[in-house]
Amino acid sequence: MPIPDAFDLWLLQYGSIALFILLFLGVLVLPLPQNALVLLAGVFIAQGKLMILPAFLAIFVAVILALTLTYWIGRTAGSFLLEKYGFYLGVTLARLQRVHRWYERAGKWTLFFGYYLPIVRRLMGYAAGMGQLSFQQFALFAYTGAFFWTLLLLAIGYGIGHQL
């Protein structure tokens, strides 16, 4: 079964639970098509196959929980991981210090707008934690960005669903 068909089946069979699990894992570690999943959820909402509030909450909560976890991993274990594996990834202490300075200046806005770029979305929690951005600032910008990202993609999917 092709992967897009599997996503359709999982969403239809398990609904918001599938959305939560797939998006949580997608932000955390797995290379899943998160934008496509949220758009598909919007299509299914328009077609009456999913309910809007549970779907929205599943997506939003999954994303903020995964991002919060990546933030704390970056903040608590980031230095250890950097020392142990950073060389293989081309990440040095000097680069980490630049990330910290960048987050102090403008990086908070990346947390807000970074959702629209899948690779950035996956890495921004780790980077914010390793850059020692305060949790309050992280939560304010990241959670607000997650809210609007979820709302926008569901609305686009909903509009597409009405055209089908």
JOSUL-V551299 format. One record per residue. N is the residue number from 0. PSI is psi in degrees with one decimal (* if undefined). Layout:
# JOSUL-V551299
N|PSI + N|PSI
This chain:
# JOSUL-V551299
0|125.6 + 1|149.6 + 2|-45.6 + 3|-36.9 + 4|-36.2 + 5|-41.9 + 6|-43.8 + 7|-48.6 + 8|-45.7 + 9|-43.8 + 10|-40.6 + 11|-38.2 + 12|-41.6 + 13|-7.4 + 14|-129.1 + 15|-27.2 + 16|-43.4 + 17|-42.3 + 18|-47.2 + 19|-52.1 + 20|-48.2 + 21|-41.9 + 22|-37.4 + 23|-50.1 + 24|-33.6 + 25|-41.0 + 26|-37.0 + 27|-57.1 + 28|-34.2 + 29|139.7 + 30|75.8 + 31|151.3 + 32|79.8 + 33|-42.9 + 34|-44.8 + 35|-37.4 + 36|-42.8 + 37|-40.6 + 38|-44.0 + 39|-39.1 + 40|-40.9 + 41|-40.3 + 42|-46.1 + 43|-32.8 + 44|-45.4 + 45|-32.1 + 46|1.4 + 47|15.4 + 48|-18.3 + 49|152.3 + 50|140.8 + 51|-47.6 + 52|-49.2 + 53|-37.5 + 54|-46.9 + 55|-47.6 + 56|-39.2 + 57|-45.4 + 58|-52.2 + 59|-47.8 + 60|-40.3 + 61|-44.4 + 62|-45.4 + 63|-33.4 + 64|-44.5 + 65|-42.8 + 66|-38.5 + 67|-42.4 + 68|-44.2 + 69|-35.1 + 70|-48.8 + 71|-32.1 + 72|-47.1 + 73|-39.8 + 74|-40.0 + 75|-39.4 + 76|-0.7 + 77|-43.3 + 78|-44.3 + 79|-48.1 + 80|-36.6 + 81|-45.8 + 82|-40.2 + 83|-43.0 + 84|-6.3 + 85|-36.7 + 86|-41.1 + 87|-24.6 + 88|-1.1 + 89|20.9 + 90|125.1 + 91|169.8 + 92|-38.6 + 93|-41.2 + 94|-37.8 + 95|-39.7 + 96|-37.3 + 97|-40.2 + 98|-43.4 + 99|-47.5 + 100|-38.9 + 101|-42.7 + 102|-35.0 + 103|-37.4 + 104|-59.4 + 105|-5.0 + 106|-23.9 + 107|-35.0 + 108|-24.6 + 109|-34.3 + 110|-33.0 + 111|-48.3 + 112|-13.5 + 113|-18.1 + 114|-26.8 + 115|-4.1 + 116|107.4 + 117|-42.4 + 118|-40.9 + 119|-42.1 + 120|-41.2 + 121|-30.0 + 122|-16.3 + 123|-32.3 + 124|-45.5 + 125|-47.2 + 126|-41.5 + 127|-41.0 + 128|-46.0 + 129|-29.6 + 130|2.2 + 131|29.2 + 132|138.4 + 133|147.6 + 134|-36.2 + 135|-44.9 + 136|-41.3 + 137|-51.0 + 138|-43.9 + 139|-52.0 + 140|-42.9 + 141|-43.8 + 142|-36.8 + 143|-42.9 + 144|-40.9 + 145|-39.5 + 146|-50.2 + 147|-34.8 + 148|-47.6 + 149|-47.9 + 150|-46.4 + 151|-49.3 + 152|-37.3 + 153|-40.3 + 154|-42.0 + 155|-46.1 + 156|-39.2 + 157|-44.2 + 158|-41.6 + 159|-42.1 + 160|-32.4 + 161|-20.2 + 162|-15.1 + 163|*
